[in-house]
């Protein structure tokens, strides 16, 4: 555990501040600047997330400053610590050797490293989920201290992310995989999910209006919910990114046009299937685990019935993955080193990226580009998510005038925002704004590209900063 913990922490601290903050990390930074009461109020009103992850990020900024490194530090520590429950959960059910290599892939896989390098909620949720599964597994085996500990961890998990309820469900499946003579009676087992359900009930009622708004936005964007969501490639695409999701994009035409990336995806997909599916058919798991553990792989995909989760929201799959992979590593002793080596090879290009793979927008470079080329009387209009004002403010080093029509009130509920028509706004600024030049920065969140909103205006300057970030100077 000492070796794994050191490797896991170093992997996340390495280049921790090298990637630009993305739009939601800027929202977290905005929350950290508030007083504690104001932060709780703002987060509850303007985001669908409970507040615990914001508490951790604020503490991180107080401890290490509000640089990219400082904002991300405690999240990195939390996610790196999850290598301990991965090791313990896997070793308890297979062998110490199998548990070691299961922990190693959590320590060095690009997916798990990237989770620990962003100042946002999903890494914290992943860490608490894995710790909860480990402690709950001890509770199911009769430990009274673990039963109390699982309740405490469960409350922190619920206060971090709504999808933690999926982690509770998956951890409850582990109860079924413990032989009857070793596990606690059903009435004692039900104490944990029962108390957590009572605790969560008022929280989900409080956030129900935000879920309704999100559902409306998804339907209006053509994202039809329900069982039809399982007919596409997205669920399989997310599943196959469990190891290398920190660098791999989703299955798309863009991926198919990049032979090298497609090859990495194919190797990664094979490794994921090899580690999760093969143990069920090769006698690597005990009978009781083969009967029920498949539910732990299936339950997380119920999220697709009501949402469109990315791989970060599906980190709960590492609970069964830690057990199935350890079973493989215990039987095929060479496989642990091979899979770990593959993860490290893919981790190298991840470190060289300037943006996170999930959010390919480089705010640091976009702001620097505009401010290095703009004249004193110029104005910049920033389009993107609701935190664009915070993103511009974080990286700006001048007093240049700027407008953030969709992001000047980051913690105001969506229903209270005015609808913005980008083309009309730009026309008005160019005709009547009183500024010598108008710059546009676009973080692609629902708006296809600057090309689609420029209207009849041409570009004096245009640069694609990253895959989801564009900068342009409009010509009158």
N, C-alpha and C positions, 0 to 999 in steps of 0.2 A: 504493500500500500504506500510505503514511503517513496519507493521508486516511481510508481505510477503517479502519485500526487505531485512530485517535483516535475516530471515530464509534462503532465497536464497543465500545471500552472505556467511553466515556461512557454509552452506552445501558445497560450493565450496572451501572455504579456509581451511576447515577441511582436514588434511592429503594431502594438495595440493602438497607438495614435496615428498610424500612417494613413488610414482611410478617412475620407471626408465624412462628416456627419451627414446622415440622410434626413429626410424631412421629419420623421417621427422622433428621431433622436433630438432634433432641434426643439420639438414640442416638449420632450422631457427636460431639456436644458431650460426652457422657459418656465417650467414648473419649479425647477430647483431654485430659481431666483425669488420665489415668493416666500412669504412667511408660511409656517406649517399650516395654520388654519386656512389661509387663502389657497394654498396648494391643494388641500383636500377638497375644498369647495370647487375649485376650477377643474380639477381632474374629474370629479363626479359629474359636473355639468357638461363638459366639453369632450369627454372621451367615453368609450364603452368599457373602460378598464377599471377594475378596483385599484386602490392606491398603493399597495405594498411595494411594487417594483419602483414606483416614483420615490418612495421613501428611501429605498436602497440607493438610487441614483443621486438623490439629494445628499445623503450621507457621504457618498463617494466624492461629490464635488466639494463638500466641506472638508473632507480629509485630504484630497489631492488636487483641488482646484478645478476650474471648469474648462480646462483644455480637453481635447478629445480623449487623451489618456486618462485624465482625472475623472471625467464623467463615466468612463467605462470600467474603471479599476475594480470596484466591488462586484460588478456583474461578472467580470472575468474570474475573480476569486470564487464566487458562488458556483459558476458553471464548471470550473476546473475541479472543485471539491466533489462534484458528482461522480468522479471516477471511483471514489470510495464505495458508494452504494452499488455501482455497477459491478465492481470487483466482488463485493460481499454477497450480493444477490446471486451472481453467477457461480461463485465458489461454493456457496451453500448447497446448490442444487446439482453441481457437476463435480469439478475438481479445482484445486488451487491453480493448477496450470491453465485450465480452461478459463477460470476467472481472471487470471493475469492478462491473457491476451484479449479477452472481452473488454477489460479496462483499458488496455493499450489502444484499441481502436477508438474508444471514446476520447482518449487523450490526444490522439493525432489525426482523427478524421476531419477533413475540411468542414463538414457540416457542423460537428460539435465545436470545433474551434471558432467558427464564425458566429455561432450562437453566443459565445462568451466574449466576443469582441464588439458588440453593439450595446449601447446604453438604451435598452428597450426591454419590454416585458417578457418576451418569449424565452430568452435565456434563463431568466429567473424562474419562470414556470417550469422549464425543463429540469432545472436543478432540484427544485422542491419536489417535483413529481418522482424523480428517481430516488431521492432520500425517503420520500413517503412510502414508495413501493418496498424498499429495503426494510424499513422499520415495521411496516404493516406485515410483511412476511414473517418477521420475528413474532409479532403479536399473534398471528394466526397459529403459531406453534406454541403458544402458552406464556409468553413473556408479558407480565403485568406492566412493567416499565415501558415496554415497547407499545403496549396498548394505549397508555397515556401519551407517549411520545407521538404516536400516529395521529392522535386527536389534535395535538398542538401543531404539528406540521400541516395537517389537513386544513386547519383554520388559516394558517399563513398562505397555503396554496389557494384557497378560495378568495382570499384578499389580494391575490396576485392576478388571476386570470379566470374567466368563466369556464374555459375549456379544461380547467383542473378537474372538473367533475368526471371527465373522461378518464383522467389518471386514477381517480378513486375507483371507477368501474373496473378498469384493467387490474388494479391492485386487488380488488375483490375476487377477480378470477383466480388470482394466485392462491386464495383460500381453497378453492376446489382442487388445485393441483397438489395440495399436501395430503398425504394419506390419512384416512379417517382416524387411525389410532394415534396420530401425532398432532392433529389440529384441535383447536378449542371447540366447544359446543357452538351450535349455530346461534343460540341466543346471545352469547358473549360476542361472537363475530359481528352480529347486527348492531351492536352498540356504536361502532365507529361510523359506518355509513348512515345510521339513523341520526346521530347527533350532528354530523356534518350536513345532512339534508335540512335539519331544522335551522342550523346556522345560516345556510345558504338561501333559504326561502325568501327572507326579506330583501336580500341583496339582489336576487334575480328580479323581484318585483320592482325594485327601484330602477333597474336598468332596462325594464321591458320596453319603454318608449324608444330607447336608442336602438334596441334590436328591431323594432318595427320600422324605424327610419332606415336602418341599414337594409332590411329586407326590401323596402320600396325602391331604394337606390339600385339594388342588384337586379330587381325585376325590370325596372325602367331601362337598365343598361343591357337588357337581353339575356341576363343570366337566370335561366329558368331553374327553379329549385325543385327538389323532390327526387324520386328514384331515377328519373331520367338522367341525372348527373352522373350516375355510375356507368352510363353507356359510352362516355367519352374516354379519352386517353389520360385525362388529368389525374384520376386516382392512381393509376399505374405509374404515371410519370413521377408523382410525389413519392410513392413507395420506393421506386428505384433510385431515388436521390438520398436515401438514408445515410449513406457513407460519404459521398462526395457532393452532397447538396450545397456545401459552402462555395462551390465553384461552378457546378453544372447548372445550366438553364433548364427550364421545362422542355418537354418534347414539343417541338415546333418546326416549321419549315426552316427557320433560321438555324436550328440545330442540324437539320438534315443537310444543309448546305456547307457545313463545316466538318470535313472528314475527320480531323484530329479530335475535335470535341465529341463527335459521334462515336469514335472508337473508345474514348474514355467512358462515355455513357454506357456503351455495350459491356465493357469490362466491369464497371460499377454495378450494372443491373445483374450481371451473372453472379457477382460476389454477394449481392443482397439476397438473391434467390437461393444461392448455395448456403448461406448462413441462416436463413429463416425457414425455408421449405424442406431442405434435405433431411434435417433431424427427425421430421415426422415420419419419414418413409425408410429410414436407414437404421432404426432401432437405437438411435442415439439418446432418446428421451425415455424416461420411465412411462409405463402404460397410463398412469393417472395424469401425467403431464400431456401425453399425446391426446388424451380424451378431451382436455379442456383448454390447453394453452393456445390453441388456434383461435379461441375467442378473443384473447388479448391482442392478436394481430388484426382481427376483424372489427372489433368495437370502435377503434379510433376513426374508421372511415364513415361512421354514422354522422360525422360532422358535415359530410357532403350533402346530407339531406336538407340542411338549413344554411349552408355557407359554401364558400369556395376556399378551403384552407390551403395554405402553402405548406411546404415541408416543415417550417419552423413550428407551425401549429400542431404538427403531427409527431413532435419529438417524443410523445408518450410511447411510440412504437419501440423506443429503445428499451423499454421494460421487458417485453418478450424477446427482443433481439439480444439482450445481454445473456439470456438463458440459452436460447437456441445456438447462438454463436459459440458460447462456451462449451456446449455439448459437442459441436463440430471440432473445436480446438482440442478438446480432451481426447477424441478418438483419432483425429488426423493431426498429429503433433506439428507437422510442418506448416499447416494452414495458417496458424496464428501469425507466424513471422511473415508469411507471404502477404496476407491481407493487410497487416500493419505497414509493410513496405510499400504496398500500392497506395495506401492512404497518405504516407509521407511524401511519395512522389507527386501526388496531386496537390498536396499542401504547399509545395514550393511555388507553383504559379499563383496560388491563392494569395500568398503574401505579397506578390508583386502587383496585385490589382490595386487601383486607386479608389475603387468603390466596392461596396458589398454586392455580391452576385444577385441578391434579391432586389436590390434598389440601386440600379446602375445610374445614379445621378451624383455628379461631382460638384457640390456647392462651393467647395473651397476654390477650385479652379475657375468656375463660372464667375464668381464675384471678382476674383483677382483679374480675370480677363477684361471685364467691363471697366473696372476702376483704373486699369492701366492704360486704357485707350480713350476713355470718355473725356469730354471737355467740361469745364466748371459749370456751365449752364445746362448740361444734359440732364435727362431724367431716364430712369429705368423702370420698366413695368415688369413685375415678376408674377408669372402664372404657375400654378401647381396646386399642391395641397393646402390645407388650411393653416399651415405653419410657415408659409413662405416669408412672412415678415420676420419671424424669429431666425430663419435660415440666413436671410440677407443680413440681419443685424449681427449675427454671430460672426460672420466672416468679413463684414465690411470694415475698412480702415479709413474711409473718407466720410464727408458729410454730404455726399451726392444725394439729390432728391430721388425718392423711389416710391412707387405705388405697388401695393400687394392686394389687388381687388378681391381675391378669394381667400386671403390669408392674413388680413390685418387684425382679426379678432380670433386668435387660435382656440380659445377655450369657450367660445360662444356655441351653443348647440346648432347643428346644421339647419334646423327648421327656422332659425331666426336670421339666416344669412340671405342677403339679396342675391338674385340671380345675375351673373355677370355675362355679358356678351363681348368677348375679347375684340372682335373686329371693329365693333362700334366704338369701343373705348379707345382703340389705337387711332382710328380715324379722327376722333374728337381731339386727341392730344396733338396730332400732327397739324390739324387745322387751326385750333384755338388755344393750344396749351401754353404758348409763350416760351417754349423751350427750343433751343437750337437744334437738338437732336433727340430722338427717342430710341432707347435701347430696349430690347426684349430678352428676358431670361425665362426659359420654360423648362420646368420639371414635369415630365410627361405623366400627369395624373388625370386621365380622362380627356385631355386635349391631345389630338394625334401629333401635331407638330406645328412649328412656327409657320411653315408653308401654308397650313390650312387656315390661319387666322390673320395673315398679313393683308388680306383683301387685295386692293389694286396696287399696293406699294411694293417696290422692289427693295433689295438689300444692298446697302453700301458695304456691309460686312456681315459674314455669317460663319459660325464655327460650331461644329458638333463636338461638345466637350466630352461627352460620354454617351453610352447607348440611350440613356433616357434624359439627356440634358443638352439643351441648345441655347446659343447666344446669337443675337442678331442686332444690327443697327439698321433701322428702317429709313428708306429714302422717301422724302415727301413726294 
